[in-house]
Amino acid sequence: MTATLRKAATTVAGTMVDGASMAAALIGGVGGAYLGYQLTLASWSDGLRIAAAGAAAVVGAVAIDGLAELVLAPMRRLMWTNRSTASPNRSSAPAPADTLDDALAQVVTATEDDAAHRAATAAIRIDRGDNFLRDEDRWRGYEDGEASFYLAPGVWLHHRSELDKYGCEHHFTLLTGDGEQPVAITGIDQIRHQIAARTAGLPVSKPITDDAKDSALHAA
C-alpha cells in the first residue's frame, strides 16, 4: 500500500472509530433518557421527570460510551501506531560498502535522510496539522544535520537543532534568496504572514498590516 493510500485508509478508519464512539454515546443518552422518564413516578411534576430523564441520559451516555471504548481503544492504538511508525520512504539498508569512499557516500545519504526526518518530526512544534510541514518528502536534509523546506521561489524554511543542558533545541528560520534578514519562525501563522507580505510586494522580513497589503495589491 502506498503512503498516500495508507494515510487515507487510516484517516477513514479514524473517522469511523470516532463516529462509532459518538453513536454509542448518543444511543446511550437516548436510551437513558427514555428509561429515566418512563421509570419516574407519574405523580411527579413534568420538571422533575425531565430532570431525572436528563440525569439518566448522561449516565447512559457515559456508560455505553465506556463499554464501546473497550472495543474501540485497541483500534485507536493500532491506528496511532500505524500513523506514527509509517515511513513512506523506508527501505532496506544498502549492501555493505566495498571501499571507504562508498561507505562515506552511504553515511552522507543516511545523514541527509536523518536530517529531513528530524526536521519533519520537529515541525509539530510549529504545525499541528499532518499534511504540510510534517511531510518528510518535502524536506531536504544536508550532511551537517540541517534541513530546508521549499515553500516558494526564493523562500525556504530552514531547520537546525542543537543540544544544550536541557536537551535538543529546534530552530526554524525563514530564508529568502534576495539578501533579506532571516526570520525566526515559531508558528505556521508567521509563515502565512511572511508569504502574504511577499505576495503583496512587501519585504518578507518586515511586518505587514492589512492596510499596507491592500495598498500594495491595489498598486499592483
N, C-alpha and C positions, 0 to 999 in steps of 0.2 A: 504494500500500500504506500502511495506517495505521501510526502509530508503534508501536502495540501488536503488530500482526501482523508488522511488520518486526523488532521486538525478539524476538518468539517465533521467527521464522524464523532469525534469527542465533543464538539460543540453541540451537535444534535442530541447526543446521549445526555449531556449535562442539562439541556433544556427539558428533555423528557423526565429526568430524575427530579428536577425542580418542580415540574408540572405535577408529577405524581405526589410529591410532598404537599404541594398546595391543595391538590384534590383530596388527599387524605384528611388534611386539616379541615377543609370545607365540609366534607361528609361527616366528620366527627362533630363539627359545630352544629350542622343542621340536625343531625340525629339527636345530639344532646339537647338542643333547644326544644325539639318536638317532645322527647320523653320528659324533659323537665316541666314543660307546660301541661302535658297530659297527666303527670303524676301529682300535680298540686291539687289541693282540695278545691272543689267547686265553690266553696263558701268564701274562698279568698278573693280579695279585690283584684281587678284586672292588673293594676300596677304591681301587686305582689307576685302575681303569676308570671307576668312578663319579666320581672326582675329575676325570679327563680329560673325561668327559661334561659335568660341571658347567662346566668352563672353556670347552668348546666351546659350551655353551648361552649363556653370557654373550657370547662373541664373535659368535655367530649372532644373538642378540637385538639387539646394538648395530649390527651390520652391516645387518640387514634394516630396523631402525628408521631408520637413517641414509638408506637408499635410499628408504624411504617418505616421509621428511621432505622429500626433494627435490620430491615431488609435493604434499605437504600444506602446506609452508611458504607457497607463494603463496596458498593458500586461507586460511591463518591471517591473513596480512597483509590480504587482502581483507576478511575479517570484522572485523578490528581497525579498518580504515579505515571500514567501514560503521557500526561501533559508535561510533567517536569523532567522526565527522563528521555523523552523523544528527541532524537537528534537526526534531522533530515540528511546531514552530511556524513553520518557515521559510516565508516568503512573499516575493513581490516587494515592492520598496520602493514607498511611496505616490507618487502623482503629485506633481510639484513644487508647492510651496505658492504660492498667489496673493498672500498677504499675510504680513507678519511674524508676525502672531498665529497663522496657520496653520502657519508654519514652526516657531514655538516649540512649538506643540502636538505636531508631529511629532517634534521633538527630545526633548521631555519623554517621549513614549511610547517612543522608542528608548532613552533613558537608563534608564527603568524596566525595559525588557526586558533591557538590558545588565546591570543590577544583578542581576536574577534569574538570568541566565546565569552571571555571575561567582560568585554565591553557590553555585549548584548545582555548578559546576566545582570550587570550593574545598572543597566538602563532602567530597571524597575524603579530606581530611586527618582527618576525624573519622568517616567512614562509608565503609568499603571495599566495601560492597555496591553494587548497581547499581539498586536499585528503591525507595529511600526518600528520603534527604536529597539524593540526586543527581538527583531528578526535578525538572526545571526548571519543570514546570507547577505544582508545589506552592509555589514561591517567589513572593512578591510584591515586586517591585522598586520603589524610590522614586527620585525625581529627584535626590536628594542622593547617590545611588550605594549606599545601604544597601538591605537586603532582609530580609524576615521570612518564616518558615515556620510556618504554623499547625499546632500539634500537638494541642491540645485546648482546650475552653472555658477561656479565661483563661491559656493557656500558649502562648508563641511562642518560636521560636528566631530570634535576630537575627544578622545578618551585617553586618560592615563591614570595609573594608580601608583601609590607609594605607601610604603609601610612606615608606621610610626608606633609609638608606645601603646597606642590604643587599638592597633590593628591596621587594616588596609583602608586607606583613604582614596576615594574615587573622585576624579575631577573631569568635568565635561566643559568643553570650551567651543564656542562657535568661531570658526575661522573663515576668513574671506580671502579671495585672491587679489584684492586690489589695495593691499597695504594698510587696511584699517586695523585698529587695535582688536585683539581677541576679546570675546565677551564671555565671561563665566556664566554657565547655564546651570540652574538648579531646578528647573521645571520646564515641561514641554510648552507651557504657555509663553515662556520667554522666547522660545524658538519661533512660535507663531508671530509674536510681536516683532521680532527682528526681520523675519521674511516679509511681513506686511510692510515694514519700513522700506525694505529694498524694492518691493513691488511698487511702492509709491514714489520711488526715486530718491529716498532719503538715505543718509548714511546708516548702515546697519548698526553701528556701534552706539548710535545716539537714540534716546527715547523718541517715540513718535506719538503725537496726540491725534485725536480724531479730526480736529480742525486742520492740522498740518497735512494729514493724509488726504482729506477731502480737497484741500487746495492743490496738492501735488497731482492728484488724479484729474482735477479739472484743467490744470495747466497742461497736462499731457494730452 
